[in-house]
């Protein structure tokens, strides 16, 4: 049993034969932990933190709060490959709701304020 991507990857380095069950991995496919979600393959299987389609619910909530919203920014960790797949799910839902989303890749906390300031000036 392993928790988190780093724990699973560490166990996979040690064995490819003993069964490994994981919890709390954000994107097991992008992290290389499993081949795909339907058929993980190898000796590793488990549970993701959440399904990416839930990310689209955030855009739906935005539209309920601000029905006139047509633009939104998504702050994501530029060093985390899970953010790319998650953004795809967000973009898909946003498009169907008439919202244009812009990804903002953040490498550290200092970049958050600068990114938001750039968005404010772009309007």
C-alpha distance (Angstrom), angle and dihedral (degrees) to the residues before:
residue distance angle dihedral
X1 . . .
X2 3.79 . .
X3 3.79 134.2 .
X4 3.78 121.4 -147.8
X5 3.78 132.8 1.4
X6 3.79 96.9 -77.6
X7 3.80 92.2 52.0
X8 3.81 92.4 50.8
X9 3.80 94.1 45.8
X10 3.81 89.6 49.6
X11 3.80 91.9 53.0
X12 3.80 91.8 45.9
X13 3.80 89.2 56.7
X14 3.80 88.8 56.9
X15 3.82 99.8 44.3
X16 3.78 141.1 12.7
X17 3.81 93.6 178.6
X18 3.82 108.6 50.1
X19 3.83 112.5 80.4
X20 3.82 114.7 -104.0
X21 3.81 121.1 -162.5
X22 3.80 116.6 -170.2
X23 3.80 137.5 -166.3
X24 3.79 130.5 -170.4
X25 3.81 99.3 28.4
X26 3.80 110.0 147.3
X27 3.80 99.0 -154.5
X28 3.80 113.3 2.0
X29 3.82 93.7 179.1
X30 3.82 96.9 51.8
X31 3.79 90.4 42.8
X32 3.81 89.5 55.1
X33 3.81 92.3 -120.6
X34 3.84 93.5 123.9
X35 3.81 134.5 14.5
X36 3.82 93.7 -125.2
X37 3.79 138.2 -26.2
X38 3.80 97.3 -106.1
X39 3.81 94.8 48.3
X40 3.82 110.4 18.6
X41 3.81 94.0 -176.9
X42 3.77 125.3 -163.8
X43 3.78 120.3 47.4
X44 3.81 98.1 -51.6
X45 3.81 131.7 91.4
X46 3.77 136.2 143.6
X47 3.78 150.6 119.5
X48 3.80 129.3 -48.2
X49 3.80 120.6 -136.5
X50 3.80 89.4 -114.2
X51 3.78 139.6 -26.0
X52 3.82 113.5 -93.3
X53 3.79 92.4 -129.6
X54 3.82 86.5 71.3
X55 3.81 87.2 67.4
X56 3.79 89.1 67.9
X57 3.80 88.0 61.5
X58 3.81 88.2 69.6
X59 3.81 89.6 62.5
X60 3.80 90.7 46.5
X61 3.80 88.8 52.3
X62 3.81 90.4 49.3
X63 3.82 90.1 53.4
X64 3.82 90.9 49.7
X65 3.80 91.1 51.5
X66 3.83 94.8 39.7
X67 3.81 109.4 20.8
X68 3.81 91.2 -179.2
X69 3.82 94.9 55.8
X70 3.80 112.1 127.4
X71 3.84 100.7 162.4
X72 3.79 133.3 46.7
X73 3.79 137.1 167.0
X74 3.78 125.5 -139.7
X75 3.79 116.3 -152.6
X76 3.80 110.7 -151.6
X77 3.78 138.5 170.9
X78 3.79 105.0 -100.2
X79 3.81 90.9 -154.1
X80 3.82 94.9 54.4
X81 3.83 114.7 83.2
X82 3.80 90.0 -160.6
X83 3.80 88.8 72.0
X84 3.79 91.6 65.1
X85 3.81 94.7 55.7
X86 3.78 91.4 42.0
X87 3.82 90.7 51.5
X88 3.82 89.0 54.3
X89 3.80 90.0 59.1
X90 3.80 91.4 46.8
X91 3.81 92.4 48.5
X92 3.81 91.7 49.8
X93 3.80 93.5 54.3
X94 3.81 93.0 40.1
X95 3.78 91.8 53.8
X96 3.79 91.8 53.8
X97 3.83 88.8 51.8
X98 3.81 95.3 47.5
X99 3.80 95.0 -108.0
X100 3.79 121.4 135.1
X101 3.82 110.3 -147.6
X102 3.78 126.1 -159.9
X103 3.81 121.4 -159.1
X104 3.79 114.7 -134.8
X105 3.80 111.5 -163.3
X106 3.78 112.2 -148.9
X107 3.82 123.6 -167.0
X108 3.80 98.2 179.4
X109 3.79 140.4 3.3
X110 3.81 92.2 -96.9
X111 3.79 90.2 66.0
X112 3.81 94.3 58.9
X113 3.80 95.9 74.3
X114 3.82 92.4 43.4
X115 3.82 91.5 49.8
X116 3.79 92.5 50.7
X117 3.81 90.8 47.3
X118 3.82 90.2 53.4
X119 3.79 90.0 52.2
X120 3.80 91.9 49.3
X121 3.81 91.5 52.8
X122 3.80 92.5 45.5
X123 3.80 92.1 63.6
